[in-house]
Structure formats: structure tokens, C-alpha cells
Amino acid sequence: MELYGSQFDIFGVAGSDKNNPVDLRDFKSLQSLYTRFKPDIVIHMAADVGRDTTTSDQITTTNPAMTKNLIDLALPDKTPIIFTSTEAVYGGKEHVGGYSENDDYRPRSPYGASKVASEKLLMAAGLPYRITRGHRHVGISKHFNRSKQFPDTLSDLIAGKIIHADSQKLFTPVLINNACDIFAHYIAKDSSQQRLINIGTDRTVTFYKLMIDVAKALGIESSLIRPDGEESGWPQNSTLSVKKLSELGYPTITYQQIIDTIRTDYEIFKKEYKKE
């Protein structure tokens, strides 16, 4: 909404909305909103990721149920759906990484399994779609105030706290700005197609390396970041191949551009961060 609110008429709903929470599992309530707004595109980013008290069974049931409701609403007018999936649908290459879109489904968690089920529902529906597989989203948004690894770590650094970051596990970072650019590209130029594409940058890093580079770019003392963190549950190498992204002409981004964008956005939004 920050980046494209002036270009598109965006109607956002969320279960976490304090003023008007919307349960995507409730078809009738969702149908009322959908009929009123009549969207040209649906961007489906909602998911139960199991952070709270939800069980594995609930996750594998809830996420496909939400997806099915949106598909059922989109079917009459063949409305395209942009769906944010995850690298957790992949598995079997935890020591080499480089997962490509053609790799088999081998979900590593109930969350990954729920995304596999959602992807299959969307592919079988016959709608135009854009399935995005990525993870480790980074970037700065002045309106985002929920718990998330990157903004939480950045806030701690700004407050002068010591950070213990993992220096072993490799991943492909996704800049939220670039993810939005990719959505916009699909809407403007590709929305009649069915696309499944990994997203991310041209470089693999550890979270320690990423935060060191961010700290240096923002003029924050990098000695606060220690390379002794342990990210339990993450595979050793969950990197993605993003070759297809550039082959199809979608907006790509370099690792240095990620750092530069974070620095620019920090200068704009830094008043939002308060030292504790």
C-alpha cells in the first residue's frame, strides 16, 4: 500500500486488523466483502505460520481452507490470484540449496505442507495465477508493527542491543519492495498467465552477514552483532534459484540494491524507531 497505493485501488483485509478483523475461513463474511469491492486481482498473502498456539493439524487445514475460499470467489469472473507461497515446499537439498521451480515437493514442515496444498488447489482451479516462492523477507515499512525477524533485529540494533546472529545457514533474501514490484509487473503485463516463480536476490548470505552489511550501511556499530546465533529448525542451505525470474522479464534486484534500499528507507522512516 505504501509503494503502490497511488497506482492501484487497494482494499486490504486481515485477521489481525484490530478495527475490522476478517476471518478468511468464513466464506459468507468474505463473500460480502468480495462482492462489494469486486477486485480485478486478488493478492493472497494470509497464512497461519504456527507462531502462536496453533497445532500442526490446524495449520495444514486452515491455510488451504482460506485459499479455497478465495478461489471459489474468483472463479465466476476468472479473477487472477497472486499467491505468496514459500521455500518450505522444497526439501532434499538442505546442504547444497539452489532449489528451482522444477524441484519436487518435499515440504519440511506442516506450514510447508499447507502451502503445497494451497498451490495445488490454485493450479487445479484453472484461474490465471502468480505463485511466488520466497522467504526471509527483509526491508522497512513504517506501518508494520508485528513481530518479524528482520525488523525486530533492526530495532534492537538501533537501541544499541547486542545481537546474536546465525553465521552458518545460507538463504536467499527477498526485499519486500522488490516483491511488490514483482506483483505490480504481473498485474500490468502478465495477469492472463499462470506463473510459478522463485523470488529473491542474486546472492546468498547468512543472517549474520546480512545484518553486518545493513549495520555498516546505516552507520550502526557492527560490533554489536555476534556470529554465535543458532537458528534452530532452519536447514543449512535453503537458497533458491531465481534464474526464471529474470528470464521472464520480471523486476530483479542485486544484493547491493537491497542494502541501498534499506539505507534509503531507513533515512525516510527512522523517526519510527525509538530507542528503548
C-alpha positions as CSV (number, residue, x, y, z in Angstrom):
1,M,0.0,0.0,0.0
2,E,2.9,2.4,0.7
3,L,4.5,1.7,-2.6
4,Y,1.5,1.3,-4.9
5,G,-1.4,2.9,-3.1
6,S,-1.5,5.8,-5.6
7,Q,-1.4,3.5,-8.6
8,F,-3.9,0.9,-7.5
9,D,-7.1,1.0,-5.6
10,I,-6.2,-1.5,-2.8
11,F,-8.6,-3.0,-0.3
12,G,-6.8,-4.9,2.4
13,V,-8.3,-7.4,4.8
14,A,-6.6,-9.2,7.7
15,G,-7.5,-11.4,10.6
16,S,-5.1,-9.2,12.7
17,D,-6.9,-6.0,11.8
18,K,-7.9,-4.5,15.2
19,N,-10.7,-2.4,13.9
20,N,-12.2,-4.8,11.3
21,P,-10.8,-8.3,11.6
22,V,-11.7,-10.7,8.7
23,D,-11.5,-14.4,9.0
24,L,-10.7,-15.8,5.6
25,R,-12.1,-19.2,6.7
26,D,-15.6,-17.5,7.0
27,F,-16.8,-17.8,3.4
28,K,-20.0,-15.8,3.9
29,S,-18.3,-12.8,5.5
30,L,-15.6,-12.9,2.9
31,Q,-18.1,-13.1,0.1
32,S,-19.9,-10.0,1.3
33,L,-16.6,-8.0,1.2
34,Y,-15.6,-9.5,-2.1
35,T,-18.9,-8.7,-3.8
36,R,-18.7,-5.1,-2.5
37,F,-15.2,-4.5,-3.7
38,K,-15.2,-6.6,-6.9
39,P,-11.4,-7.0,-7.3
40,D,-9.6,-7.2,-10.6
41,I,-6.8,-9.1,-8.9
42,V,-6.6,-11.0,-5.6
43,I,-3.3,-10.9,-3.7
44,H,-3.4,-13.7,-1.1
45,M,-0.7,-13.4,1.5
46,A,-2.5,-14.7,4.5
47,A,-1.3,-17.8,6.4
48,D,-1.2,-19.4,9.8
49,V,2.5,-19.9,10.3
50,G,2.2,-21.5,13.7
51,R,3.8,-18.8,15.8
52,D,1.2,-18.9,18.5
53,T,-0.7,-21.9,19.9
54,T,-2.0,-23.4,16.7
55,T,-1.3,-27.1,16.1
56,S,0.2,-28.8,13.1
57,D,-3.2,-30.2,12.1
58,Q,-4.7,-26.7,12.3
59,I,-2.1,-25.2,10.0
60,T,-2.4,-27.9,7.4
61,T,-6.2,-27.4,7.4
62,T,-6.5,-23.7,7.8
63,N,-4.2,-22.4,5.1
64,P,-5.7,-24.5,2.2
65,A,-9.2,-23.6,3.5
66,M,-8.5,-19.9,3.2
67,T,-7.1,-20.4,-0.3
68,K,-10.1,-22.4,-1.4
69,N,-12.5,-19.7,-0.3
70,L,-10.6,-17.1,-2.4
71,I,-10.5,-19.4,-5.4
72,D,-14.3,-20.0,-5.1
73,L,-14.9,-16.3,-5.1
74,A,-12.5,-15.7,-8.0
75,L,-13.8,-18.5,-10.3
76,P,-17.0,-16.8,-11.7
77,D,-15.1,-13.9,-13.3
78,K,-11.8,-15.8,-13.7
79,T,-10.1,-13.2,-11.5
80,P,-6.3,-13.8,-11.3
81,I,-4.8,-14.6,-7.9
82,I,-1.3,-13.7,-6.7
83,F,-0.4,-16.2,-4.1
84,T,2.7,-16.0,-1.8
85,S,4.0,-19.4,-1.1
86,T,7.3,-20.4,0.5
87,E,10.6,-22.1,0.0
88,A,9.4,-24.5,2.7
89,V,7.7,-26.5,0.0
90,Y,11.2,-27.7,-1.1
91,G,13.4,-30.3,0.6
92,G,16.1,-32.8,0.0
93,K,18.9,-30.4,-0.9
94,E,19.5,-28.9,2.6
95,H,23.3,-29.0,2.2
96,V,23.5,-27.6,-1.4
97,G,20.4,-25.4,-1.8
98,G,19.7,-23.8,-5.1
99,Y,16.1,-25.0,-5.3
100,S,14.4,-24.4,-8.7
101,E,10.7,-24.3,-9.6
102,N,11.0,-27.8,-11.2
103,D,12.2,-29.5,-8.0
104,D,9.7,-31.9,-6.4
105,Y,7.5,-31.1,-3.5
106,R,9.2,-32.2,-0.3
107,P,7.8,-29.9,2.4
108,R,9.9,-29.7,5.6
109,S,7.1,-28.6,7.9
110,P,3.3,-28.5,8.4
111,Y,3.5,-24.9,7.2
112,G,5.2,-26.1,4.0
113,A,2.7,-28.9,3.5
114,S,-0.1,-26.4,3.9
115,K,1.4,-24.2,1.1
116,V,1.8,-27.2,-1.1
117,A,-1.9,-28.0,-0.7
118,S,-2.8,-24.4,-1.5
119,E,-0.6,-24.3,-4.6
120,K,-2.2,-27.5,-5.9
121,L,-5.7,-26.0,-5.3
122,L,-4.8,-22.9,-7.3
123,M,-3.1,-24.8,-10.1
124,A,-6.2,-27.1,-10.5
125,A,-8.7,-24.2,-10.5
126,G,-8.0,-23.0,-14.0
127,L,-7.6,-19.4,-13.0
128,P,-4.7,-17.1,-14.0
129,Y,-2.2,-17.1,-11.1
130,R,1.1,-16.0,-9.9
131,I,2.6,-18.2,-7.3
132,T,5.6,-16.7,-5.6
133,R,8.1,-18.8,-3.6
134,G,10.4,-16.9,-1.3
135,H,11.4,-16.5,2.3
136,R,13.4,-14.3,4.7
137,H,11.7,-11.1,3.6
138,V,13.6,-8.0,4.6
139,G,13.0,-4.3,4.4
140,I,11.5,-1.4,6.2
141,S,7.8,-0.5,6.3
142,K,6.6,2.3,8.6
143,H,3.3,0.7,9.2
144,F,4.4,-2.8,10.0
145,N,4.5,-3.4,13.8
146,R,4.2,-7.2,14.2
147,S,7.0,-9.5,15.3
148,K,9.3,-10.4,12.5
149,Q,12.9,-11.4,12.4
150,F,14.4,-8.5,10.4
151,P,12.5,-5.5,11.8
152,D,12.9,-6.9,15.3
153,T,16.6,-7.3,14.9
154,L,17.0,-3.9,13.3
155,S,15.1,-2.3,16.2
156,D,17.4,-4.0,18.7
157,L,20.4,-2.8,16.9
158,I,19.1,0.8,16.8
159,A,18.5,0.5,20.5
160,G,22.2,-0.5,21.0
161,K,21.5,-4.1,22.0
162,I,23.8,-7.0,21.3
163,I,22.6,-9.3,18.5
164,H,23.4,-13.0,18.2
165,A,23.0,-13.9,14.6
166,D,23.5,-17.2,12.8
167,S,26.6,-17.2,10.6
168,Q,26.3,-20.6,9.1
169,K,22.9,-21.1,7.5
170,L,22.5,-19.8,3.9
171,F,19.4,-18.2,2.4
172,T,18.3,-16.0,-0.5
173,P,16.9,-12.7,0.9
174,V,13.7,-11.2,-0.5
175,L,13.3,-7.4,-0.3
176,I,9.7,-6.5,0.3
177,N,10.0,-3.6,-2.1
178,N,11.1,-5.9,-4.9
179,A,8.3,-8.4,-4.0
180,C,5.8,-5.6,-4.5
181,D,7.4,-4.6,-7.9
182,I,7.0,-8.2,-9.0
183,F,3.3,-8.2,-8.0
184,A,2.8,-5.0,-10.0
185,H,4.6,-6.4,-13.0
186,Y,2.3,-9.4,-13.1
187,I,-0.8,-7.1,-12.7
188,A,0.3,-4.8,-15.5
189,K,1.9,-7.2,-18.0
190,D,1.3,-10.9,-17.2
191,S,-2.1,-11.3,-15.5
192,S,-3.5,-13.6,-18.1
193,Q,-0.8,-16.2,-17.4
194,Q,-0.2,-19.0,-14.9
195,R,3.2,-18.4,-13.3
196,L,5.2,-20.2,-10.6
197,I,8.4,-18.3,-9.8
198,N,11.0,-18.2,-7.1
199,I,11.9,-14.7,-6.0
200,G,14.9,-13.2,-4.2
201,T,18.3,-11.6,-5.0
202,D,21.3,-12.7,-6.9
203,R,23.3,-13.6,-3.8
204,T,23.1,-16.0,-0.9
205,V,24.0,-14.9,2.6
206,T,23.8,-15.8,6.3
207,F,21.7,-13.6,8.6
208,Y,24.9,-12.5,10.3
209,K,26.4,-11.3,7.1
210,L,23.2,-9.5,6.1
211,M,23.0,-7.7,9.4
212,I,26.6,-6.7,9.3
213,D,26.1,-5.1,5.9
214,V,22.9,-3.4,7.0
215,A,24.6,-2.0,10.1
216,K,27.5,-0.6,8.1
217,A,25.2,1.0,5.6
218,L,23.1,2.6,8.3
219,G,26.1,3.8,10.3
220,I,25.2,1.4,13.3
221,E,28.0,-0.1,15.3
222,S,28.5,-3.6,13.7
223,S,30.4,-4.9,16.7
224,L,27.0,-5.3,18.4
225,I,26.4,-8.2,16.0
226,R,27.9,-11.5,17.2
227,P,28.2,-14.6,14.9
228,D,27.2,-17.1,17.5
229,G,23.4,-17.3,17.0
230,E,21.6,-20.5,16.2
231,E,18.5,-20.7,14.1
232,S,17.0,-24.0,15.2
233,G,14.7,-25.5,12.7
234,W,16.2,-23.8,9.7
235,P,18.0,-26.0,7.1
236,Q,21.7,-25.5,6.5
237,N,21.0,-24.2,3.0
238,S,17.6,-23.0,1.8
239,T,18.8,-20.9,-1.1
240,L,16.7,-20.5,-4.3
241,S,17.5,-20.2,-8.0
242,V,15.9,-17.0,-9.3
243,K,17.0,-17.6,-12.9
244,K,13.5,-18.0,-14.2
245,L,12.5,-14.6,-12.7
246,S,14.9,-12.7,-15.0
247,E,14.2,-15.0,-18.0
248,L,10.5,-13.9,-17.8
249,G,11.4,-10.3,-17.6
250,Y,10.3,-9.7,-14.1
251,P,12.0,-6.9,-11.9
252,T,15.2,-8.3,-10.4
253,I,17.4,-6.9,-7.7
254,T,21.0,-7.2,-6.7
255,Y,22.2,-7.8,-3.1
256,Q,23.8,-4.3,-3.1
257,Q,20.5,-2.8,-4.2
258,I,18.8,-4.4,-1.2
259,I,21.3,-2.8,1.2
260,D,21.0,0.5,-0.6
261,T,17.2,0.4,-0.5
262,I,17.2,-0.4,3.2
263,R,19.5,2.5,3.8
264,T,17.3,4.9,1.9
265,D,14.1,3.7,3.6
266,Y,15.8,3.9,7.0
267,E,16.6,7.6,6.4
268,I,12.9,8.2,5.5
269,F,11.4,6.1,8.3
270,K,14.0,6.2,11.0
271,K,11.8,8.5,13.2
272,E,9.5,5.5,13.5
273,Y,12.2,3.7,15.5
274,K,12.6,4.6,19.1
275,K,15.4,3.5,21.4
276,E,14.1,1.7,24.4
